[in-house]
Amino acid sequence: MRGGDTYARLATRFRVGVAAVYRHVREAVDLLAALAPHAGAGDAERACGRRRT
């Protein structure tokens, strides 16, 4: 995450469980991905410097 917070730290800060933090972060990422223009299958991996194996 941008601020370097871990799921555990966010869970403590917001007084929720780690699973709840994971779920909310995942939902936010999925929402942003749905709103973003669609790229080719390998574009996101190349942008992040990852290689598919």
C-alpha distance matrix in Angstrom:
0.0 3.7 5.7 5.4 6.3 7.6 9.1 12.3 11.6 10.6 13.6 15.8 14.9 15.7 18.4 17.6 17.3 14.5 15.8 15.6 11.9 11.4 14.0 12.7 9.3 11.5 14.0 11.9 10.9 14.5 15.8 14.2 15.5 18.8 19.2 18.4 21.4 22.0 22.0 23.9 22.9 21.9 20.4 16.7 17.2 19.1 16.6 14.0 16.9 17.4 20.8 22.2 24.7
3.7 0.0 3.8 5.5 7.7 10.2 12.2 15.0 13.5 12.4 15.9 17.5 16.0 17.1 20.2 19.9 20.1 17.6 19.1 18.5 14.8 14.8 17.1 15.3 11.9 14.4 16.3 13.6 12.7 16.5 17.1 14.9 16.6 19.9 19.5 18.5 21.4 22.5 22.4 24.6 24.1 22.9 20.9 17.5 18.3 19.6 16.6 14.4 17.3 18.5 22.2 24.0 26.7
5.7 3.8 0.0 3.8 5.5 9.0 11.4 13.5 11.1 10.6 14.3 15.2 13.5 15.2 18.2 18.6 19.2 16.9 19.1 18.5 14.7 15.5 18.1 16.2 13.3 16.3 18.3 15.7 15.5 19.3 19.8 17.9 19.9 23.1 22.6 21.9 25.0 26.2 26.2 28.4 27.8 26.6 24.7 21.2 21.8 23.1 20.2 17.8 20.4 21.6 25.3 27.1 29.6
5.4 5.5 3.8 0.0 3.8 6.5 9.7 11.5 9.7 10.2 13.7 14.6 13.7 15.8 18.3 18.4 18.2 15.5 17.9 18.0 14.3 14.5 17.7 16.6 13.6 16.2 18.8 16.8 16.1 19.8 21.0 19.4 20.8 24.2 24.3 23.4 26.4 27.0 26.7 28.5 27.5 26.0 24.6 21.0 21.0 22.4 20.0 17.1 19.2 20.1 23.6 25.5 27.5
6.3 7.7 5.5 3.8 0.0 3.8 6.7 8.1 6.1 6.5 9.9 10.8 10.2 12.2 14.5 14.7 14.7 12.2 14.9 14.9 11.3 12.2 15.4 14.3 11.9 14.9 17.4 15.8 15.8 19.4 20.5 19.5 21.2 24.2 24.6 24.3 27.5 28.2 28.3 30.1 28.9 27.8 26.6 22.9 23.0 24.9 22.6 19.6 22.0 22.3 25.7 27.1 29.1
7.6 10.2 9.0 6.5 3.8 0.0 3.8 5.3 5.2 6.3 8.5 10.0 10.6 12.4 13.8 13.3 12.4 9.4 12.2 13.0 9.6 10.0 13.6 13.4 11.3 13.7 16.6 15.9 15.7 18.9 20.6 20.1 21.3 24.3 25.2 25.0 28.2 28.4 28.5 30.0 28.3 27.4 26.7 22.9 22.6 24.9 23.1 19.9 22.0 21.8 24.9 25.9 27.5
9.1 12.2 11.4 9.7 6.7 3.8 0.0 3.8 5.5 5.2 6.0 8.6 9.8 10.5 11.6 10.3 9.0 5.9 8.4 9.2 6.2 6.7 10.3 10.5 9.1 11.4 14.1 14.1 14.4 17.1 18.9 19.1 20.3 22.9 24.1 24.5 27.8 27.8 28.3 29.8 28.0 27.6 27.1 23.3 23.2 25.9 24.3 21.2 23.6 22.9 25.7 26.2 27.8
12.3 15.0 13.5 11.5 8.1 5.3 3.8 0.0 3.8 5.5 5.0 6.2 8.6 10.0 10.1 9.4 8.0 5.7 9.3 10.4 8.2 9.5 12.8 13.2 12.5 14.9 17.4 17.5 18.1 20.7 22.4 22.7 24.1 26.5 27.8 28.2 31.6 31.6 32.1 33.5 31.6 31.1 30.7 26.9 26.6 29.3 27.7 24.5 26.6 25.9 28.7 29.2 30.5
11.6 13.5 11.1 9.7 6.1 5.2 5.5 3.8 0.0 3.8 5.4 5.2 6.1 8.7 9.7 10.2 10.2 8.7 12.3 12.4 9.7 11.6 14.8 14.3 13.3 16.3 18.5 17.9 18.8 21.7 22.9 22.9 24.7 27.2 28.0 28.3 31.7 32.2 32.7 34.5 32.9 32.2 31.4 27.6 27.6 29.9 27.9 24.8 27.1 26.9 30.0 30.9 32.4
10.6 12.4 10.6 10.2 6.5 6.3 5.2 5.5 3.8 0.0 3.8 5.4 5.0 6.1 8.1 8.3 9.0 7.8 10.8 10.0 6.9 9.6 12.2 11.0 10.4 13.8 15.4 14.7 16.1 19.0 19.8 19.9 22.0 24.3 24.9 25.6 29.2 29.9 30.7 32.7 31.3 31.0 30.0 26.2 26.7 29.2 27.0 24.2 26.9 26.7 29.8 30.6 32.4
13.6 15.9 14.3 13.7 9.9 8.5 6.0 5.0 5.4 3.8 0.0 3.8 5.5 5.4 5.6 4.9 5.4 5.3 8.5 7.7 6.0 9.1 11.3 10.9 11.4 14.2 15.7 15.8 17.5 19.8 20.8 21.6 23.5 25.5 26.5 27.5 31.1 31.5 32.5 34.4 32.8 32.7 32.1 28.3 28.7 31.4 29.5 26.6 29.3 28.7 31.6 31.9 33.5
15.8 17.5 15.2 14.6 10.8 10.0 8.6 6.2 5.2 5.4 3.8 0.0 3.8 5.6 5.0 6.6 7.7 8.3 11.8 11.2 9.8 12.8 15.1 14.5 14.9 17.9 19.4 19.2 20.9 23.4 24.2 24.8 26.9 28.9 29.7 30.7 34.3 34.9 35.8 37.7 36.2 35.9 35.1 31.3 31.6 34.2 32.1 29.2 31.7 31.3 34.3 34.9 36.3
14.9 16.0 13.5 13.7 10.2 10.6 9.8 8.6 6.1 5.0 5.5 3.8 0.0 3.8 5.6 8.0 10.2 10.8 13.9 12.4 10.4 13.8 15.8 14.3 14.5 18.0 19.0 18.2 20.2 22.9 23.2 23.5 26.0 28.0 28.3 29.3 33.0 34.0 35.0 37.3 36.1 35.8 34.6 30.9 31.5 33.9 31.5 28.8 31.5 31.5 34.7 35.5 37.3
15.7 17.1 15.2 15.8 12.2 12.4 10.5 10.0 8.7 6.1 5.4 5.6 3.8 0.0 3.8 5.6 8.7 10.0 12.4 10.1 8.8 12.5 13.7 11.9 13.1 16.4 16.8 16.3 18.8 21.1 21.1 21.9 24.6 26.1 26.5 27.9 31.7 32.7 34.1 36.4 35.3 35.4 34.3 30.6 31.5 34.1 31.7 29.3 32.3 32.1 35.2 35.6 37.5
18.4 20.2 18.2 18.3 14.5 13.8 11.6 10.1 9.7 8.1 5.6 5.0 5.6 3.8 0.0 3.8 7.0 9.4 11.8 10.0 9.9 13.4 14.5 13.6 15.2 18.1 18.6 18.8 21.2 23.3 23.5 24.7 27.1 28.5 29.3 30.8 34.5 35.3 36.7 38.8 37.4 37.6 36.8 33.1 33.7 36.5 34.4 31.8 34.6 34.1 37.0 37.2 38.8
17.6 19.9 18.6 18.4 14.7 13.3 10.3 9.4 10.2 8.3 4.9 6.6 8.0 5.6 3.8 0.0 3.8 6.7 8.3 6.4 7.2 10.5 11.2 10.9 12.9 15.3 15.9 16.6 19.0 20.6 21.2 22.8 24.8 26.1 27.2 28.9 32.5 33.0 34.5 36.4 34.8 35.2 34.7 31.0 31.6 34.6 32.8 30.2 33.0 32.2 34.8 34.8 36.3
17.3 20.1 19.2 18.2 14.7 12.4 9.0 8.0 10.2 9.0 5.4 7.7 10.2 8.7 7.0 3.8 0.0 3.8 5.3 5.3 6.6 8.8 10.0 10.9 12.6 14.3 15.6 16.9 18.7 20.1 21.4 23.0 24.5 25.9 27.5 28.9 32.4 32.5 33.7 35.3 33.4 33.7 33.6 29.9 30.1 33.3 31.8 29.0 31.6 30.4 32.8 32.6 33.8
14.5 17.6 16.9 15.5 12.2 9.4 5.9 5.7 8.7 7.8 5.3 8.3 10.8 10.0 9.4 6.7 3.8 0.0 3.8 5.4 5.1 6.2 8.6 10.0 10.6 12.2 14.2 15.4 16.5 18.2 19.9 21.2 22.4 24.2 25.9 26.9 30.3 30.2 31.1 32.5 30.4 30.6 30.5 26.7 26.8 29.9 28.6 25.6 28.0 26.8 29.2 29.0 30.2
15.8 19.1 19.1 17.9 14.9 12.2 8.4 9.3 12.3 10.8 8.5 11.8 13.9 12.4 11.8 8.3 5.3 3.8 0.0 3.8 5.4 5.0 6.1 8.6 9.9 10.4 12.2 14.2 15.3 16.3 18.2 20.0 20.8 22.3 24.4 25.6 28.9 28.5 29.6 30.9 28.7 29.2 29.4 25.8 26.0 29.3 28.3 25.5 28.0 26.4 28.6 27.9 29.1
15.6 18.5 18.5 18.0 14.9 13.0 9.2 10.4 12.4 10.0 7.7 11.2 12.4 10.1 10.0 6.4 5.3 5.4 3.8 0.0 3.8 5.4 5.1 6.1 8.5 9.8 10.5 12.3 14.2 15.2 16.4 18.4 19.8 20.9 22.7 24.3 27.8 27.8 29.3 31.0 29.2 29.9 29.8 26.2 26.8 30.1 28.6 26.2 29.1 27.8 30.1 29.6 31.2
11.9 14.8 14.7 14.3 11.3 9.6 6.2 8.2 9.7 6.9 6.0 9.8 10.4 8.8 9.9 7.2 6.6 5.1 5.4 3.8 0.0 3.8 5.4 5.2 6.1 8.4 9.9 10.6 12.2 14.1 15.3 16.6 18.2 19.9 21.3 22.5 26.0 26.3 27.5 29.3 27.7 28.1 27.6 23.9 24.5 27.6 25.9 23.3 26.3 25.3 28.0 27.9 29.7
11.4 14.8 15.5 14.5 12.2 10.0 6.7 9.5 11.6 9.6 9.1 12.8 13.8 12.5 13.4 10.5 8.8 6.2 5.0 5.4 3.8 0.0 3.8 5.6 5.2 6.0 8.5 10.0 10.6 12.1 14.2 15.4 16.3 18.2 20.1 21.0 24.3 24.0 25.0 26.5 24.6 25.0 24.8 21.2 21.6 24.9 23.5 20.9 23.7 22.4 24.8 24.4 26.1
14.0 17.1 18.1 17.7 15.4 13.6 10.3 12.8 14.8 12.2 11.3 15.1 15.8 13.7 14.5 11.2 10.0 8.6 6.1 5.1 5.4 3.8 0.0 3.8 5.6 5.1 6.1 8.6 9.9 10.4 12.2 14.3 15.2 16.3 18.4 19.9 23.2 23.0 24.5 26.1 24.3 25.3 25.2 21.7 22.6 25.9 24.6 22.5 25.5 24.1 26.2 25.5 27.3
12.7 15.3 16.2 16.6 14.3 13.4 10.5 13.2 14.3 11.0 10.9 14.5 14.3 11.9 13.6 10.9 10.9 10.0 8.6 6.1 5.2 5.6 3.8 0.0 3.8 5.4 5.0 6.1 8.6 9.8 10.5 12.3 14.1 15.2 16.6 18.3 21.9 22.3 24.0 26.1 24.8 25.8 25.1 21.6 22.9 26.0 24.2 22.3 25.6 24.7 27.2 26.9 29.0
9.3 11.9 13.3 13.6 11.9 11.3 9.1 12.5 13.3 10.4 11.4 14.9 14.5 13.1 15.2 12.9 12.6 10.6 9.9 8.5 6.1 5.2 5.6 3.8 0.0 3.8 5.5 5.1 6.2 8.6 9.9 10.6 12.2 14.2 15.5 16.5 20.0 20.3 21.6 23.7 22.4 22.9 22.1 18.4 19.7 22.6 20.7 18.7 22.0 21.3 24.0 24.0 26.3
11.5 14.4 16.3 16.2 14.9 13.7 11.4 14.9 16.3 13.8 14.2 17.9 18.0 16.4 18.1 15.3 14.3 12.2 10.4 9.8 8.4 6.0 5.1 5.4 3.8 0.0 3.8 5.4 5.1 6.1 8.6 9.9 10.4 12.2 14.3 15.3 18.5 18.2 19.5 21.2 19.7 20.6 20.2 16.7 17.9 21.2 19.8 17.9 21.1 19.9 22.1 21.6 23.8
14.0 16.3 18.3 18.8 17.4 16.6 14.1 17.4 18.5 15.4 15.7 19.4 19.0 16.8 18.6 15.9 15.6 14.2 12.2 10.5 9.9 8.5 6.1 5.0 5.5 3.8 0.0 3.8 5.5 5.0 6.1 8.6 9.8 10.4 12.4 14.2 17.6 17.7 19.7 21.8 20.7 22.1 21.5 18.3 20.0 23.2 21.6 20.3 23.7 22.6 24.8 24.2 26.6
11.9 13.6 15.7 16.8 15.8 15.9 14.1 17.5 17.9 14.7 15.8 19.2 18.2 16.3 18.8 16.6 16.9 15.4 14.2 12.3 10.6 10.0 8.6 6.1 5.1 5.4 3.8 0.0 3.8 5.4 5.1 6.2 8.5 9.9 10.7 12.3 16.0 16.7 18.7 21.2 20.6 21.7 20.5 17.2 19.3 22.1 19.9 18.8 22.4 22.0 24.6 24.4 27.2
10.9 12.7 15.5 16.1 15.8 15.7 14.4 18.1 18.8 16.1 17.5 20.9 20.2 18.8 21.2 19.0 18.7 16.5 15.3 14.2 12.2 10.6 9.9 8.6 6.2 5.1 5.5 3.8 0.0 3.8 5.4 5.1 6.1 8.6 9.9 10.5 13.8 14.1 15.6 17.9 17.1 18.0 16.8 13.5 15.5 18.3 16.4 15.3 18.8 18.3 20.8 20.7 23.6
14.5 16.5 19.3 19.8 19.4 18.9 17.1 20.7 21.7 19.0 19.8 23.4 22.9 21.1 23.3 20.6 20.1 18.2 16.3 15.2 14.1 12.1 10.4 9.8 8.6 6.1 5.0 5.4 3.8 0.0 3.8 5.5 5.0 6.1 8.7 9.9 12.9 12.7 14.7 16.8 16.0 17.6 16.9 14.0 16.2 19.2 17.8 17.1 20.5 19.5 21.5 20.8 23.5
15.8 17.1 19.8 21.0 20.5 20.6 18.9 22.4 22.9 19.8 20.8 24.2 23.2 21.1 23.5 21.2 21.4 19.9 18.2 16.4 15.3 14.2 12.2 10.5 9.9 8.6 6.1 5.1 5.4 3.8 0.0 3.8 5.4 5.1 6.3 8.7 12.1 12.9 15.5 18.2 18.1 19.8 18.6 16.0 18.7 21.3 19.4 19.2 22.8 22.3 24.4 23.9 26.9
14.2 14.9 17.9 19.4 19.5 20.1 19.1 22.7 22.9 19.9 21.6 24.8 23.5 21.9 24.7 22.8 23.0 21.2 20.0 18.4 16.6 15.4 14.3 12.3 10.6 9.9 8.6 6.2 5.1 5.5 3.8 0.0 3.8 5.4 5.1 6.1 9.8 11.2 13.4 16.5 16.7 18.0 16.2 13.6 16.6 18.7 16.5 16.5 20.2 20.2 22.6 22.6 25.9
15.5 16.6 19.9 20.8 21.2 21.3 20.3 24.1 24.7 22.0 23.5 26.9 26.0 24.6 27.1 24.8 24.5 22.4 20.8 19.8 18.2 16.3 15.2 14.1 12.2 10.4 9.8 8.5 6.1 5.0 5.4 3.8 0.0 3.8 5.4 5.1 8.1 8.2 10.3 13.1 13.1 14.7 13.2 10.8 13.9 16.3 14.6 14.8 18.3 17.9 19.9 19.5 22.8
18.8 19.9 23.1 24.2 24.2 24.3 22.9 26.5 27.2 24.3 25.5 28.9 28.0 26.1 28.5 26.1 25.9 24.2 22.3 20.9 19.9 18.2 16.3 15.2 14.2 12.2 10.4 9.9 8.6 6.1 5.1 5.4 3.8 0.0 3.8 5.6 8.0 8.3 11.4 14.1 14.5 16.8 15.6 13.8 16.9 19.2 17.8 18.4 21.7 21.2 22.8 22.1 25.2
19.2 19.5 22.6 24.3 24.6 25.2 24.1 27.8 28.0 24.9 26.5 29.7 28.3 26.5 29.3 27.2 27.5 25.9 24.4 22.7 21.3 20.1 18.4 16.6 15.5 14.3 12.4 10.7 9.9 8.7 6.3 5.1 5.4 3.8 0.0 3.8 6.7 8.7 11.9 15.2 16.4 18.3 16.4 14.8 18.3 20.0 18.0 19.0 22.5 22.6 24.5 24.3 27.6
18.4 18.5 21.9 23.4 24.3 25.0 24.5 28.2 28.3 25.6 27.5 30.7 29.3 27.9 30.8 28.9 28.9 26.9 25.6 24.3 22.5 21.0 19.9 18.3 16.5 15.3 14.2 12.3 10.5 9.9 8.7 6.1 5.1 5.6 3.8 0.0 3.8 6.2 8.8 12.3 13.8 15.3 13.0 11.7 15.4 16.7 14.6 16.0 19.4 19.8 21.7 21.8 25.3
21.4 21.4 25.0 26.4 27.5 28.2 27.8 31.6 31.7 29.2 31.1 34.3 33.0 31.7 34.5 32.5 32.4 30.3 28.9 27.8 26.0 24.3 23.2 21.9 20.0 18.5 17.6 16.0 13.8 12.9 12.1 9.8 8.1 8.0 6.7 3.8 0.0 3.8 6.5 10.1 12.4 14.1 11.7 11.6 15.3 16.1 14.5 16.6 19.6 20.0 21.4 21.4 25.0
22.0 22.5 26.2 27.0 28.2 28.4 27.8 31.6 32.2 29.9 31.5 34.9 34.0 32.7 35.3 33.0 32.5 30.2 28.5 27.8 26.3 24.0 23.0 22.3 20.3 18.2 17.7 16.7 14.1 12.7 12.9 11.2 8.2 8.3 8.7 6.2 3.8 0.0 3.8 6.9 9.0 11.2 9.6 9.8 13.3 14.4 13.6 15.7 18.3 18.2 19.0 18.6 22.0
22.0 22.4 26.2 26.7 28.3 28.5 28.3 32.1 32.7 30.7 32.5 35.8 35.0 34.1 36.7 34.5 33.7 31.1 29.6 29.3 27.5 25.0 24.5 24.0 21.6 19.5 19.7 18.7 15.6 14.7 15.5 13.4 10.3 11.4 11.9 8.8 6.5 3.8 0.0 3.8 6.5 8.0 6.1 7.4 10.5 11.1 10.8 13.3 15.4 15.4 16.0 15.8 19.4
23.9 24.6 28.4 28.5 30.1 30.0 29.8 33.5 34.5 32.7 34.4 37.7 37.3 36.4 38.8 36.4 35.3 32.5 30.9 31.0 29.3 26.5 26.1 26.1 23.7 21.2 21.8 21.2 17.9 16.8 18.2 16.5 13.1 14.1 15.2 12.3 10.1 6.9 3.8 0.0 3.8 5.6 5.4 7.8 9.8 10.3 11.3 13.7 15.1 14.5 14.2 13.6 16.9
22.9 24.1 27.8 27.5 28.9 28.3 28.0 31.6 32.9 31.3 32.8 36.2 36.1 35.3 37.4 34.8 33.4 30.4 28.7 29.2 27.7 24.6 24.3 24.8 22.4 19.7 20.7 20.6 17.1 16.0 18.1 16.7 13.1 14.5 16.4 13.8 12.4 9.0 6.5 3.8 0.0 3.8 5.8 7.2 8.1 9.7 11.4 12.9 13.9 12.5 11.8 10.5 13.6
21.9 22.9 26.6 26.0 27.8 27.4 27.6 31.1 32.2 31.0 32.7 35.9 35.8 35.4 37.6 35.2 33.7 30.6 29.2 29.9 28.1 25.0 25.3 25.8 22.9 20.6 22.1 21.7 18.0 17.6 19.8 18.0 14.7 16.8 18.3 15.3 14.1 11.2 8.0 5.6 3.8 0.0 3.8 5.7 5.4 6.2 8.6 10.1 10.6 9.3 8.6 8.1 11.6
20.4 20.9 24.7 24.6 26.6 26.7 27.1 30.7 31.4 30.0 32.1 35.1 34.6 34.3 36.8 34.7 33.6 30.5 29.4 29.8 27.6 24.8 25.2 25.1 22.1 20.2 21.5 20.5 16.8 16.9 18.6 16.2 13.2 15.6 16.4 13.0 11.7 9.6 6.1 5.4 5.8 3.8 0.0 3.8 5.5 5.2 6.1 8.7 9.8 9.9 10.4 11.1 14.7
16.7 17.5 21.2 21.0 22.9 22.9 23.3 26.9 27.6 26.2 28.3 31.3 30.9 30.6 33.1 31.0 29.9 26.7 25.8 26.2 23.9 21.2 21.7 21.6 18.4 16.7 18.3 17.2 13.5 14.0 16.0 13.6 10.8 13.8 14.8 11.7 11.6 9.8 7.4 7.8 7.2 5.7 3.8 0.0 3.8 5.5 5.0 6.2 8.6 8.5 10.1 10.9 14.6
17.2 18.3 21.8 21.0 23.0 22.6 23.2 26.6 27.6 26.7 28.7 31.6 31.5 31.5 33.7 31.6 30.1 26.8 26.0 26.8 24.5 21.6 22.6 22.9 19.7 17.9 20.0 19.3 15.5 16.2 18.7 16.6 13.9 16.9 18.3 15.4 15.3 13.3 10.5 9.8 8.1 5.4 5.5 3.8 0.0 3.8 5.4 5.2 6.1 4.9 6.4 7.5 11.2
19.1 19.6 23.1 22.4 24.9 24.9 25.9 29.3 29.9 29.2 31.4 34.2 33.9 34.1 36.5 34.6 33.3 29.9 29.3 30.1 27.6 24.9 25.9 26.0 22.6 21.2 23.2 22.1 18.3 19.2 21.3 18.7 16.3 19.2 20.0 16.7 16.1 14.4 11.1 10.3 9.7 6.2 5.2 5.5 3.8 0.0 3.8 5.4 4.9 5.7 6.9 9.1 12.6
16.6 16.6 20.2 20.0 22.6 23.1 24.3 27.7 27.9 27.0 29.5 32.1 31.5 31.7 34.4 32.8 31.8 28.6 28.3 28.6 25.9 23.5 24.6 24.2 20.7 19.8 21.6 19.9 16.4 17.8 19.4 16.5 14.6 17.8 18.0 14.6 14.5 13.6 10.8 11.3 11.4 8.6 6.1 5.0 5.4 3.8 0.0 3.8 5.5 7.6 10.0 12.3 15.9
14.0 14.4 17.8 17.1 19.6 19.9 21.2 24.5 24.8 24.2 26.6 29.2 28.8 29.3 31.8 30.2 29.0 25.6 25.5 26.2 23.3 20.9 22.5 22.3 18.7 17.9 20.3 18.8 15.3 17.1 19.2 16.5 14.8 18.4 19.0 16.0 16.6 15.7 13.3 13.7 12.9 10.1 8.7 6.2 5.2 5.4 3.8 0.0 3.8 5.5 8.9 11.4 14.7
16.9 17.3 20.4 19.2 22.0 22.0 23.6 26.6 27.1 26.9 29.3 31.7 31.5 32.3 34.6 33.0 31.6 28.0 28.0 29.1 26.3 23.7 25.5 25.6 22.0 21.1 23.7 22.4 18.8 20.5 22.8 20.2 18.3 21.7 22.5 19.4 19.6 18.3 15.4 15.1 13.9 10.6 9.8 8.6 6.1 4.9 5.5 3.8 0.0 3.8 6.8 10.1 13.0
17.4 18.5 21.6 20.1 22.3 21.8 22.9 25.9 26.9 26.7 28.7 31.3 31.5 32.1 34.1 32.2 30.4 26.8 26.4 27.8 25.3 22.4 24.1 24.7 21.3 19.9 22.6 22.0 18.3 19.5 22.3 20.2 17.9 21.2 22.6 19.8 20.0 18.2 15.4 14.5 12.5 9.3 9.9 8.5 4.9 5.7 7.6 5.5 3.8 0.0 3.7 6.7 9.5
20.8 22.2 25.3 23.6 25.7 24.9 25.7 28.7 30.0 29.8 31.6 34.3 34.7 35.2 37.0 34.8 32.8 29.2 28.6 30.1 28.0 24.8 26.2 27.2 24.0 22.1 24.8 24.6 20.8 21.5 24.4 22.6 19.9 22.8 24.5 21.7 21.4 19.0 16.0 14.2 11.8 8.6 10.4 10.1 6.4 6.9 10.0 8.9 6.8 3.7 0.0 3.7 6.3
22.2 24.0 27.1 25.5 27.1 25.9 26.2 29.2 30.9 30.6 31.9 34.9 35.5 35.6 37.2 34.8 32.6 29.0 27.9 29.6 27.9 24.4 25.5 26.9 24.0 21.6 24.2 24.4 20.7 20.8 23.9 22.6 19.5 22.1 24.3 21.8 21.4 18.6 15.8 13.6 10.5 8.1 11.1 10.9 7.5 9.1 12.3 11.4 10.1 6.7 3.7 0.0 3.8
24.7 26.7 29.6 27.5 29.1 27.5 27.8 30.5 32.4 32.4 33.5 36.3 37.3 37.5 38.8 36.3 33.8 30.2 29.1 31.2 29.7 26.1 27.3 29.0 26.3 23.8 26.6 27.2 23.6 23.5 26.9 25.9 22.8 25.2 27.6 25.3 25.0 22.0 19.4 16.9 13.6 11.6 14.7 14.6 11.2 12.6 15.9 14.7 13.0 9.5 6.3 3.8 0.0
